[in-house]
Amino acid sequence: MVSTAAATFRTSVPPRLCDAQGMLHASRYYECFEDAFLHWLDTFVGGYGTLRESGADLVVVASGCEHQQGARLGEVLDIDVRPRAVGRTSLAIAFTIQRQTGEHIATGHTTYVAVSSTGGSVALPECLAALRETQDPA
């Protein structure tokens, strides 16, 4: 588990992500995860542009979400983003969404693989590979 590279992204639930009942639609949690991940990239590697300048991009190879409670239109949420594993070509991220009161709403995970402009997998750029040094021994 990578412990030192965690960040929290604060956002409110916009209408475009809600269903007719004013609840965050189950399929839209992944958009929240992606926004939080982009914030994490800004915080730890200088942003998505810096990642792309390295000659690599990240593609999603696995993702999932477990819902504990629903989130409502306009509700302010904190999304904790934490790397879980850093491999040679892959980066696994864990997400926890909670209300500002601390109530858990959902947990998620996404695994990304670094690819070149031609689409083949490549080693993680140094800005992400350096996270391996902060991994706790498992």
C-alpha positions in Angstrom: 0.0 0.0 0.0 1.3 3.4 -0.9 0.7 5.6 2.1 2.4 9.0 1.5 0.7 10.1 -1.7 -2.9 10.6 -0.6 -5.1 13.6 -1.5 -8.7 14.7 -0.8 -10.8 16.2 -3.6 -13.9 18.2 -2.5 -16.8 18.6 -4.9 -20.5 19.1 -4.9 -22.9 16.8 -6.8 -24.0 18.7 -9.9 -27.4 18.2 -11.7 -25.8 16.6 -14.7 -24.7 13.6 -12.6 -28.1 13.0 -11.0 -31.1 10.9 -11.9 -34.7 12.1 -11.8 -34.9 11.7 -8.0 -32.0 14.1 -7.5 -29.6 11.4 -6.5 -26.1 10.8 -7.9 -26.7 8.1 -10.5 -24.8 4.9 -9.9 -23.0 5.0 -13.2 -21.7 8.6 -12.5 -19.5 7.7 -9.5 -16.8 6.8 -12.0 -16.8 10.4 -13.2 -16.3 11.6 -9.6 -13.4 9.2 -9.3 -11.9 10.5 -12.5 -12.2 14.1 -11.4 -10.6 13.2 -8.0 -7.8 11.3 -9.8 -7.1 14.3 -12.0 -6.8 16.4 -8.8 -4.4 13.8 -7.4 -2.3 14.1 -10.6 -2.2 17.9 -10.2 -1.1 17.5 -6.6 1.6 14.8 -7.0 2.9 14.8 -10.6 2.2 18.3 -11.9 -1.0 17.5 -13.7 -2.2 15.5 -16.6 -0.2 17.6 -19.1 3.1 16.7 -17.3 2.1 13.0 -17.5 1.5 13.3 -21.2 4.7 15.2 -21.8 6.5 12.1 -20.4 5.4 10.3 -23.6 2.9 8.1 -21.7 -0.8 8.2 -21.0 -2.9 6.1 -18.6 -5.8 3.9 -19.7 -8.3 2.2 -17.4 -8.0 -1.6 -17.3 -10.1 -2.4 -14.3 -12.6 -0.4 -12.1 -15.3 -1.0 -9.6 -17.5 0.7 -7.1 -19.3 -0.4 -3.9 -22.2 1.8 -2.8 -23.0 2.2 0.9 -25.4 5.2 0.7 -26.7 7.6 -2.0 -25.4 11.1 -2.6 -27.9 13.9 -3.2 -28.0 16.8 -5.7 -25.9 19.7 -4.3 -24.3 17.7 -1.5 -20.7 18.4 -0.8 -18.5 15.3 -0.9 -14.9 14.5 0.0 -13.2 12.0 -2.2 -10.0 10.5 -0.8 -7.6 9.3 -3.4 -4.8 6.9 -2.5 -2.5 4.7 -4.6 -2.8 1.1 -3.5 -0.1 -0.5 -5.7 2.5 0.8 -8.2 3.8 -1.8 -10.7 6.2 -1.5 -13.6 3.4 -0.5 -16.0 0.4 -0.1 -13.8 -1.0 2.1 -11.0 -3.9 1.0 -8.8 -5.9 3.7 -7.1 -8.4 3.5 -4.2 -11.2 6.0 -3.7 -13.4 6.7 -0.7 -16.3 9.1 -1.0 -17.8 10.5 2.2 -20.0 13.3 3.4 -18.3 16.1 5.3 -19.8 14.5 8.4 -17.6 11.5 7.8 -20.4 9.1 6.6 -19.1 6.8 3.9 -21.1 6.9 0.6 -19.0 4.7 -1.7 -15.6 3.1 -2.2 -14.0 2.5 -5.6 -10.9 1.3 -7.3 -9.3 1.9 -10.7 -6.3 0.3 -12.2 -4.5 2.2 -14.9 -1.8 1.0 -17.3 0.7 3.3 -18.9 0.6 3.3 -22.7 2.6 5.0 -25.5 1.1 7.1 -28.3 0.8 3.9 -30.3 -1.2 2.1 -27.6 1.3 -0.4 -26.4 2.0 -0.7 -22.7 5.2 1.1 -21.4 6.9 1.6 -18.1 5.3 4.1 -15.8 6.8 7.5 -16.2 9.3 8.4 -13.6 6.8 10.9 -11.9 4.6 7.8 -11.1 7.3 5.1 -10.8 8.9 7.1 -8.0 5.8 6.2 -5.9 7.2 2.6 -5.7 9.8 3.9 -3.2 7.0 5.0 -0.8 5.2 1.7 -0.8 4.8 0.0 2.5 6.1 -3.6 2.4 3.2 -6.0 2.2 
